[in-house]
Amino acid sequence: MNILVGYDGSKVAADALELAKKHAKAFDAKVFIVTSRVGGPEVPREDFEKAENDLNFAKSGFKKEGIPCEAHLSVRGLEAGEDLVQYAEENQIDQIIIGVRRRSRVQKLVFGSNAQYVILEAPCPVLSVK
């Protein structure tokens, strides 16, 4: 079984990682931790370095517990939700675990919701953590 965790370094994403550990142990699964950045020349290199450091830290928690894990920083020019769905399609992901942040209706209308996109478009079951 392959589990994908959308990770952005937030508290709710850390909670998603903890749930992924439990599922990985229960289902003898491999975990893919993915951080998505839109990218482009205007994004400071420090942002990518921070994302890579966050991913390495997250990955180390799985390695300590003997859970097979890969960490990926994806920069394909896609919004995070689209990127996670595409990654799941390309890597035979069986389950996606994502954190969901509360937003007002106006924020959802203006900014959209990556979690909503993943839930509606993913090729596999999606578990949301709030």
JOKARA-V834794 format. One record per residue. N is the residue number from 0. PHI is phi in whole degrees, 0 to 359 (999 if undefined). D_CENTER is the distance of its C-alpha to the mean C-alpha in Angstrom with 2 decimals. Layout:
# JOKARA-V834794
N_PHI_D_CENTER ; N_PHI_D_CENTER
This chain:
# JOKARA-V834794
0_999_16.49 ; 1_241_13.03 ; 2_244_9.92 ; 3_254_6.37 ; 4_242_3.80 ; 5_281_0.73 ; 6_233_3.73 ; 7_233_6.86 ; 8_85_9.58 ; 9_280_10.83 ; 10_299_12.72 ; 11_293_10.89 ; 12_291_7.54 ; 13_296_10.15 ; 14_296_11.52 ; 15_296_8.55 ; 16_298_8.89 ; 17_298_12.56 ; 18_294_12.48 ; 19_298_10.69 ; 20_300_13.60 ; 21_297_16.07 ; 22_292_15.04 ; 23_298_15.00 ; 24_294_18.44 ; 25_293_19.76 ; 26_251_18.92 ; 27_51_19.30 ; 28_254_15.91 ; 29_261_14.01 ; 30_249_10.40 ; 31_246_8.12 ; 32_262_5.67 ; 33_234_4.47 ; 34_248_5.53 ; 35_249_7.55 ; 36_231_11.08 ; 37_295_13.95 ; 38_86_16.35 ; 39_115_20.09 ; 40_293_23.10 ; 41_278_23.08 ; 42_278_19.91 ; 43_298_21.23 ; 44_303_20.56 ; 45_299_19.93 ; 46_297_16.66 ; 47_290_15.38 ; 48_296_17.04 ; 49_297_15.47 ; 50_299_11.89 ; 51_296_13.18 ; 52_296_14.89 ; 53_300_12.03 ; 54_296_10.14 ; 55_297_13.56 ; 56_297_14.18 ; 57_298_11.16 ; 58_297_12.22 ; 59_298_15.77 ; 60_297_15.33 ; 61_284_14.63 ; 62_298_17.44 ; 63_301_19.80 ; 64_263_19.55 ; 65_73_20.07 ; 66_263_16.84 ; 67_300_16.08 ; 68_206_12.87 ; 69_233_11.72 ; 70_238_9.65 ; 71_224_9.35 ; 72_259_9.78 ; 73_258_10.15 ; 74_229_13.06 ; 75_245_14.56 ; 76_81_15.85 ; 77_258_13.75 ; 78_294_12.25 ; 79_304_8.47 ; 80_299_9.01 ; 81_297_11.39 ; 82_297_9.52 ; 83_296_6.79 ; 84_296_10.03 ; 85_296_11.99 ; 86_299_9.98 ; 87_298_10.31 ; 88_295_13.92 ; 89_283_14.70 ; 90_238_13.62 ; 91_47_15.05 ; 92_283_12.05 ; 93_263_13.78 ; 94_205_11.31 ; 95_244_7.90 ; 96_241_7.14 ; 97_226_5.97 ; 98_272_8.14 ; 99_239_11.01 ; 100_261_13.37 ; 101_285_16.98 ; 102_224_18.53 ; 103_288_22.05 ; 104_298_23.14 ; 105_296_24.21 ; 106_300_20.88 ; 107_295_19.24 ; 108_294_22.11 ; 109_283_21.96 ; 110_261_18.29 ; 111_75_16.90 ; 112_222_13.82 ; 113_297_10.44 ; 114_298_9.93 ; 115_299_13.43 ; 116_299_12.98 ; 117_298_10.27 ; 118_300_12.61 ; 119_280_15.59 ; 120_250_14.78 ; 121_296_12.63 ; 122_276_14.95 ; 123_212_14.20 ; 124_298_14.05 ; 125_238_11.27 ; 126_249_11.46 ; 127_256_10.96 ; 128_238_11.64 ; 129_235_13.82
